[in-house]
Amino acid sequence: MGIVKRDPYLAPYESAIKGRHDHALWKLNQLTQGGKFSLSEFANGYQYYGLHHESDGWIFREWAPNATDIYLVGDFNNWQETVAYKCKRDVDTGDWELKLPEEAMQHGQFYKMHVYWNGGEGERIPAWAQRVVQDPQTGIFSAQVWSPDAPYVWKNSSFTPQTSPLLIYECHIGMGQDAEKVGTYNEFREKVLPRIVKDGYNAIQIMAIQEHPYYGSFGYHVSSFFAPSSRFGTPEELKALVDDAHEAGVAVIMDIVHSHAVKNEIEGLGNLAGDPNQFFYSGDRHEHPAWDSLCFDYGKDEVLHFLLSNCKYWLEEFHFDGFRFDGVTSMLYYSHGLGESFCNYGDYFNGHEDDNAICYLMLANTLIHEVNNNALTIAEEVSGMPGLAAEFKDGGYGFDYRMAMNIPDYWIKTIKELPDEDWKPSSIFWEIKNRRIDEKTISYCESHDQALVGDKTIIFRLVDADMYWHFRIGDETERVHRGIALHKMVRLATIAAINGGYLNFMGNEFGHPEWIDFPRAGNGWSYKYARRQWNLVDNPELCYHYLGDFDRNMLAVIKNEYGFTDTPIEEIWHNDNDQILALSRGNLIFVFNFSPSHSYSDYGFLVPEGSYTVVLNTDAKEFGGFGFANDSVEHFTNVDPLYTKQHKGWLKLYIPARSAVVLKKK
């Protein structure tokens, strides 16, 4: 298979790779009845199940094989069971169905199911509900009849993401405002999206879209998979955000959670109709031991139908441009990756893998690209499973990208454990370009994970309490100067070596000073740390704008180099004693001096002959540096007879301590 041809070390495991591939093909053939219809047509469940407004009234359907009776109760019948709202089981499909006349319910009314089963009963929110709302006084969630008089009219019916390179701004709608509250889709569209566009990012990756009962779960304990979280606004307001992003040339990627589900029974899928295993594995595999959640049974066709339909729903109904799949490692292994070492290829093919989940991921990627050939899929995966971001036809899983999760771990470990004098350019260069040659990655220094309470962002690890007392321009301490310098260098090194995309979490580009801590009992339900303080970067008297301005210019340099991600990464030079690293991408040369104390004059690099101009310098005064070098000088290579035939010469540079410079060949 293709991935084995490109990596001969996989040859001993080709039968396992082919077995997984064939399993997915077999399941694809089964689900489409031998190709009688497409996988996309199979994934139309959201158009069938749930509550829908039709030309002659309303129709409601639910998959609940263990139920004995289902009633709809709501505002329309004073929350009382009535015969008119009693569902009937379809004898052919086993699904529950209820047809109602036009006057039976109205847009905006609230409702639930009252489900009976042998030995019990309970109020439930329909699994396929597309609108779920929490009562602000009681905290109770209910489904809501949602059928506006006029559907949302899209301004942009088609959109193609820019992927050369893909520059992702990871964000969260609720904590996107300066105010201590839950932000809205409209506020994000009006206040934050313009910042992202100005900064130069061409994609946003939105967290916590799927409805979740507990705000503090960061959206990872999902209850209603088809309902955009109503705490941020209406479905139409989410569509307007996506529409405006597209108009500005920004792709919108959704953080999708199919790796597990919240355990809640009343709000979620935990016990929809008396069978706790309807959607989930039974026995020891029922619950995730670390996440206090439930694990989907990917071996059931009905669960595949539910999850695949969920993928198509967000693409079709809200025009999302793709997904970042959360918790892929947890899906791949029976152990969820917990306690496994993954030291060699054998660890990926030792029988500890969930073939059902692997099959689902392959089908999901096939479906998503069938629905939208330009869609983007990203895998958040820490074990290093080979083939994850390789094409399905080659034996891969079909993701377009995988997260380069080694890079933030490396930077944090380096900052925490090594004094500045021991930062080794050889180690840095190895880590930022360490990936499989046939799989694209999303590189990043830090995501939302490093910003959560109990952890620290890079800037806070570097500067600590001086962030609060000495971040005013003119009052910087040595620790602040060091932190500002390294914050820029870490980002520049990371983006210099990308082979697909780059990601930044909201606010980290300007060194947001505080962790993320959502309202909870332990902090008095405070929103103080569940927000982004844009006022800091907007204040010209503070150092934050230096980092924000640098980030904007850094992205511009990368975007202005045509085909940047397609150009090879070539190491020009490294010297661990000098702490110097130089590499090239196309016409750009990146030079780093990680030494905290040694500046170098006339430091020479052998490069293609010609003239070079400085296009970015971390030490420039406009970015909070000292401005030691004269960046207006044009640099010419010096002739060396030994390298004349190779058309190379010596580029001599002054490289101040703890700084980096990018030069472009004219």
Secondary structure, DSSP 8 states (H G I E B T S, - for coil): -HHHHH-GGGGGGHHHHHHHHHHHHHHHHHHTTTTTS-HHHHT-HHHHSEEEEETTEEEEEE--TTEEEEEEEEGGGTT---GGGB-EE-TTT--EEEEE-GGG--TT-EEEEEEEETTEEEEE--TT-S-EEE-TTT--EEEE----SS----S-S------TTEEEEEEESTT-SSSSS---HHHIIIIIHHHHHHHT--EEEEE--EE-S-GGGTT-S-SEEEEE-GGG--HHHHHHHHHHHHHTT-EEEEEE--S-B---SSSSSTTTTS-TTSSB--GGGSEETTTTEE-B-TTSHHHHHHHHHHHHHHHHHH---EEEETTHHHHHBTTTTTT----SGGGGSSS-B-HHHHHHHHHHHHHHHHH-TT-EEEE--SS--TTTTS-GGGTS---SEEE-THHHHHHHHHHHH--GGG--HHHHHHHHT-S-TTS-EEEES--SGGGBTTS--HHHHHHTTHHHHS-BTT---HHHHHHHHHHHHHHHHHHHT-SSEEEEETTGGGT--S-B----GGGTS--TTSS--HHHHH-TTBTHHHHHHHHHHHHHHHHTSTTGGGS-EEEEEEETTTTEEEEEETTEEEEEE--SS--EEEEEEEEESSEEEEEEETT-GGGTS---S-TTS-EE-EE-GGGTTTTEEEEEEEE-TTEEEEEEE-
